[in-house]
Each structure stands twice: as C-alpha cells, then as structure tokens.
Amino acid sequence: MGEGVDPIGRILYCSIALERLAAEVYRELAARLSTRKPALLLEVLSTESEGHAKILEKLAEAVEVELRPAQCREVVGYAYSSLEEVKALLKSGDTTGTALELLLSKLSLVEISTEETYHKLLLPLLKVIASTTGVPEVLEKIAKDESYHEELLELIRRAVLGGSS
C-alpha cells in the first residue's frame, strides 16, 4: 500500500502514542502534587490511558491493520501538540497556582479533543473495515472514558485550586 493510502494505520499509531503520552503526563503531574486525593485521581487517569493504548494495539491486531509511524502532531493535531506542551511545562517545575490551572485546563481540552478524534475520525474508519464484532463498541467505550477523564480533571481542578484539598 502506498503512502497516504492507509490512514487508519497512522491514526491508530498516533492514538496509541497519544494515550501513552497522556499516561506519562498524568503520572508526572501526580508525582508533583502534594495533595493526595488529586494525585490518586491523576494516577487513575494515567493507568486508564496506558490501558487504552494497549486496547488500541489489540484493536489494530483484531482488524489486521499495520501500525504506521507518523507525525502525530499532524495526524491527531491539537490533542498531541497540547500534551507535548504540558509535558514541557511540567519540566519547568512550576505546578502551583496559575501554572497548575493552565496545565489542568489544557489536559481537559486534550480529553475533549481525544474523544472527538475517536468519534469523528477513528470510529468511522474502524466501522468500515471491522467485520469483527465488538471492535467499534470497544472504541466507543474508550471514547466515553475520555469524557469521564474530563470530569475527573474538573474534580482535580476544584480540589487543588478551589481550596478543598
């Protein structure tokens, strides 16, 4: 297959990379927070994101799609580039006040964007090629998890910025 003919391999590759990057960012932010409950919720998000990456790999196997390395900033856009920005901001070391609010806002937008990517880009492509029962339903579940992740981030934001740590 020629370059550009198999977009699903690149989209799946970048979706997996996106979930792994999210897991790394959540884990790093959890390690930097001094408040226990929000840190625990970030660890949950990290674990679930890593699980999503593994599930997406299994989906690729199930539908016999070859994962194709790609420039993920171009393929999944905002979500990937924002996670890279958050990772860079975390390296700066400031996870208090305004900086933390910015990080959590960006992460919420990443979750919204990821859910949109799965619903509008990946799911329609999988439905076309997947004769395997359950594959689209599994992706739907992951997309719903992204919405749940956004809710958890709002809880975290209120806990660490709203003074109820």
CORSUL-V295529 format. One line per field, one symbol per residue. phi: phi as a letter, one per 40 degrees, with the letter a starting at -180 (. if undefined). A space follows every 10 residues. Layout:
BEGIN
phi=???
END
This chain:
BEGIN
phi=.cdgcbcccc ccdccccccc ccdccccccd cccccccccc ccccdccccc ccdccccccc cccfbccbda cccccbgddc ccccccdccc ccgcbbfccc ccdccccccc ccccdcdccc bcddcccccc cccgcccccd cccccccccc ccccccdccc bcgbc
END
